[in-house]
């Protein structure tokens, strides 16, 4: 159950180089272009190009790439764009894809409650790919891990590490606490 009223749907990114960014999000992260077009920018007489992408056939777009990112902006206000992987196998596959693509600032970490792979897209937006673990620990936690371990060893190491951290408990217990705080508990 989720809090009624609003649900996160999609994100738009202003980009410098549409072709490079479209390639990264479609080829590397396997989004599909669902639409593209142009819109006027206010009353300036200029137009923005838009590329709509999605990984879900129920969502017309999850990430929209929009031309017009000013060159003079030196700080990217997006801390990160996070995508949940459906399994450790998928996360591992994407990690190796990032290695092969020479994605900048590539790192694998545990947050205790998740195992994450981070890298930068071609224009410097930090992309996190992650899986949840079956436990919760108080945040923030960010500890490098050896992604070359096999799945069993990696999950064993991650659990042992998490058990030593503050707030360790089963994810189901943490979720029940959050549902109560959000007013959506079933009891």
Residue, then its C-alpha position, 0 to 999 in steps of 0.5 A: x500500500x502507498x500513500x494515496x494522492x500522488x505517486x512519482x512518475x517521471x523526470x526531465x533532464x535538460x541536456x547539452x548533447x541530445x544524441x550522446x544522451x539518447x544513446x546512453x539512456x537507450x543503448x546502455x540503460x535500455x530505455x526505449x524512445x516512446x516519442x520525440x518532438x519540439x515545443x516552443x520555449x515561451x515567447x522567445x521564438x526558440x524551440x526545445x527538442x524533447x526525447x521521451x523514454x521509458x522502460x515500462x509499457x504502462x508509462x509513456x515516459x519515465x525520463x525525458x531528455x530536453x535540449x537547451x541546457x545552458x553551457x554556463x551552468x557549472x553545477x548539476x543540481x541533480x544529485x542522482x537518478x536511481x533505478x532499481x534492478x530486478x535482481x542481483x544478476x541484473x545489477x551485476x550485468x549492468x555493472x559490467x556494462x558500465x565497465x565496458x562503456x568506461x562509465x566515469x566514477x564507477x563504484x560499487x557500494x553497500x548502503x546496508x539496506x541496498x547494494x548499489x552501482x554508481x556512475x556518471x552519464x555522459x553529461x555528469x548526472x550520477x546514475x545509481x543502479x541498485x537492489x534492496x537487501x532484506x534488511x534495514x540500517x540507519x542511513x547514510x551508509x556508503x561502504x565500497x564492496x568487491x563486486x567481483x565476489x560471487x552472489x552468495x559471498x557478496x550477500x553474506x558479506x553485505x549482511x554481516x556488515x549490515x548486522x554491525x550497523x546501527x538500526x539493523x532490522x528486517x526490512x519488513x519491520x522497517x516498512x511496517x514502521x514507515x507505513x504507520x508513520x505515513x498513515x497507510x498501515x493496514x492495521 
